[in-house]
């Protein structure tokens, strides 16, 4: 039966269990990635205190006066670092060029916190993927907490990619040398309580799919949340499970799997007028992306005999640069 809602999967048996346990988790993940492209994972091993710490320090950053936040504003459209103000982007443009109304959130981004070899990080092919991070002066502990969280998400992403390898009938370490110098982004978003009515069609985040390999999302159960479009074309709410992460695959992994797995449209809707009070909401999002020079070529186990791959090979960096620079920025 095709999954029409986002499943909750405990991945602890993959981390700690028998080969049969690992295979069962991988099979459940495969079904979710084939049918809806989203899943919620528990049993991931990330301490809840880490989620509480980054949630608290992020809220204090967004509570700063706008003048303070603008001290670390994003320096250029092709540099995924720093602060972006409310309505500063319209990610829905990736699917609809007419979606010009800015999204009703503000955000802050960092990239890799442990740089690889300088020749690799500084090469022309690296572009801005290893651009310096911008750190606010306040809260003073934000840099330490973000660096710790970024590393934890890198470790969790590596575990998820191992699960993906097993699900795709590949060696456990198939992806390991393709993500050991990953160019991932950590992005936090604040969705303020609305003070005025949105423009026609304007959402907290417009409908889009993510660009990279996978996304790890920690969010809050507040009015005006994440919705996923299932294979029947219906928008369904993503379940919020305390201590669990929402995971979705992105366009790059869909391409890598020759569309065996789906990169699903999703959006963040506005709260109903009756729920405006208490609708401020925060999300902590880790966009995992492979090494910029990793070749994204259709995985052999995902190509039907006699049909061939659907896509030409491309590097991770070229794929991301093409999508991000041309579609996200409106400010």
N, C-alpha and C positions, 0 to 999 in steps of 0.2 A: 504494500500500500504506500502510495506517495505521501510523504510528510507535508502537511499543509500548515503546521505551526512549528515554532522553534523548540526543539527538544532540549532537555536537560540531561547531560551525560557526566557521570562521575568518572574521572580519568585516573583516580587513585589506583585501581587495579592494573592499569598499564604501567604505572610507576613502580608498583610494589608486588605485582601478582605473577602468576604462572604464565607460560606461553599461551595457554588457552584464554586466560583473562585478558592478556594483551590483544589477542586476536579479536575477542568479543568487543573490546572498546574500539578498536580500529574499524570493525564492521559497522558499529553504530555511528561513528564519525563519518565513514564513507557514505552511509545512507543520508545523513543530514546534509553533507556537502553536495551530493547528487540532486537532492530534492529541493532544498530551500536555501542552501549556502550559509546558514546560520546555525549556531548551537550555543548552549550555555554550559560551561564546564565548572564543575565543583571538583574537590579533591586535587587541586592543582599545586598545593604546597606553599603558596604565598601567604605569609602571616596576615591576618586581618588587621593587625596594628599598622602594617605598612600602608594599607588602603586608608585607614583612619588618618594617618599622618599626612599623606599627600592631599587628602580631601580638606583637612583643616588648613594647611598652609596655602593651598590654592584659593580657598575662600577668602583668606586674609589678603592675598595679592589682589584679587578682583575687587575687594572692598576699598582699595587705595583710591585716592583722587585720580581722575583721568590724567592729570599732568604728570603724575608719578609713573603711571603705566606707559605713557607715551615716551618716557625716557628709554624704554627698551622696545620701541616699535619696530616692526619688521623693516629691514633696511631696503629691500627691493622685492619685486614680485617673484623673482626666481630664487629667493633665499628663504627657506622655510625655518626661520628663526624669529623669535620675539613676539611682540603683542600686535594683534589685529583687532580693531574696534568693532563695535556693533554695526552691522550692515556693511562691513568691509569686504565681504566675499559673498558670492552666490555659487555654491558648489553644484547647484542644479543645472548650471550652464553646461556641465559635462554631458548632459543628456538633452538639454533644450536650450539652444542659443538665445531664445527669447526670454529666458528666465533671468531678467536683469535686476529684479528687486533683491536687495541685500538680505542675507540671512540674519535672523534676530538672535544673534549671540556674539559674544566677544571671546577671544582665545589667546593662548600663549603657547609657543612652540620651542622645543629644543631638539637637537640632533645628537649624534654619537658623543658620548662623554669620555670614551677611552679610544684615542685615535690609533689607527694602525701605523705601519711604517710610513715615514714622511714622504718617501718617493711614491708610495701608493696613494696616500691621502691627498698629496699635492699635485698629482699628475693632471694634465689637461682633461683626460677622460673622466676624472672625478668631478669636474664641474664644481658646483657649490654643495655637494653632498656632505662634505666635511667642513663647511663654513663654521666659524667660531660661534659658540652659543652666546646669547645676551642674557645677563643675569641682573635682576633688579637688586637694589640695595636692601630693600625690605620686601617681605620678611627675611631676616638675616639667615635663617636656616633653610630657606627655600632651595638653594643650590644643592646642599648636602642631601636633602630629602629627595629631590628630583633625580640626582645622580644615582642614588641607591635604588630608586624605583625603576629607572631606565635599565639598570643592569638586571634587576629581577625580571623585568618583562622580556629582556633579551634571552634569559635562561628559559623562561616559560615558552617563548616562541620556538626555541630550539627543541624543546620537548614536544610541542605541538607538531612541528615539522617532522619529527621522528614518528609520531603517530600517523601523520599523513603518509609517510613513506610506507609504513606497514599496510595502511589502508589501500595504497596503490600497488601493492604486491612488489615492492622494491626493497633492497637492502635497508636495514634500519638507518644507516648513516648516509643514505643517498644524497641528502641535502646538506650534509654537514660542511663540506668544503665550499659550498655556494653561499653560506650565510655567516661564515666566521669573521667577516669584516662588513657586517650588514650596515645599511644606510637608513636605518629606521628613524622615525620621528615620534616623539612624545608630544601630544597636543592636549591641552586642557581647555574645556569650553565652559563658559558661564552663560546660562540662559536667564536673564533677569525677569522678574515679575513684570508683565506687560503694563505699560502706563497709557498707551494709546492703541487704537485698533490697528491691526496689520493691514498693509496694502492688499489688494486682490491677488491671491495666489502666493502671498508671502508667508513663509514658514520659519520656524526656528532653524531648521536645516532643510533645504530643498531636496527632492528625490535625486539620488545619485547612487553609483556603485563606487567602492573604494578601488584604488589603483594598484596596490601592491600585492603581496603574497597573502597576508592575513592581518586582521585587526583584533586587538584585545581591548575590550571596553569595560570600564568600571563606571557605573552610573547610579543615580538615585531614583527612588520610587516617588516621583512627584507628578502632578498633572502636566500634561504636555510632553510626551515621551517618544521613544523610538518605536517606529513601525516598519515592518518588513513586508514586501509584496511577495506572496506565495505564487506557486505555479498556476493557480486558478485565477490570478490577477487580483486577489483580495489583499487589502492591507490588514495585517494582524499585528497586535502588540507583542513586542519582545518581552518575555517574562523577566522580572527583576527578582533575582534570588540572592538574599544576603550572603556576602562572602564569595559569590561566584562571579565569573567573568562571562560576558557575551563575546562570542568569537564569530567572525565572518571571514570568508575568503574574498580576495580581491580579484581584479581583472587579470593581473599577472598570473596568478595561480590557475585561474580558469583557462587562460591561454596555455599555460604549462601542461595542464591536464587535457588539452585538446577539447575543452568544453565538456569533459566528463563531469566536472564540478562546475557549479554555477556561481557567478558573481552577481549577487541579488540587489535589486533596487531597494533602498531604504531611505527613510526620512525621519525628521523630528518634528512633530506637529505642535501647533499652538494649544495652550490650555483652553478649555471651554470658558465662556464668560462667567459661569457660575463658580469656576475653580481658580480664578486669578490669584486670590490670596493664598500664599504659601506655594506658589508655582515656580519660584526660583529653583533652578536645577543646575547641577554641575556634572560634567562628564570628564573622565580621564581616559585618553585614547592613545594606544600604542599602535602605530602603523608600521608593521614589520615589512622590511624590504630587503631582498638579497643583496649581496655584494654588487657594486655597480657594473663590474665586468662579468658577472655570472651570465652565461648564455641560457636564454629561455627557449628551449627547443622541445617540441611535443614529446612527452614521456612515452617510451615505446609501449608500455602496458596500457596506454590510453588510446592507442591508434588501432583502429580495426584493420585486420588484414585485407589488403587489396584496395583500401580507400586512401591511405596516405594522410599526413598531417594537414590540419586546416590552416596553419599559420607558418609563415617564414620565421626562422630564428631571429631573435633580437636580444640585446643585452638588457639587463634589469635597469641600468642607468638611462639608456636611450628610451625605454618604454615609459619610465616615470617622468622624464623630462618632457616628452611629447605631450603627456596628459596633463601634468600639473601646471606647467607654465601657460598653456594655451586655454585652459578652461576655468581655473579657480578664481583668479583675481578680478575684482571689479573696482577696486579702490586705487 
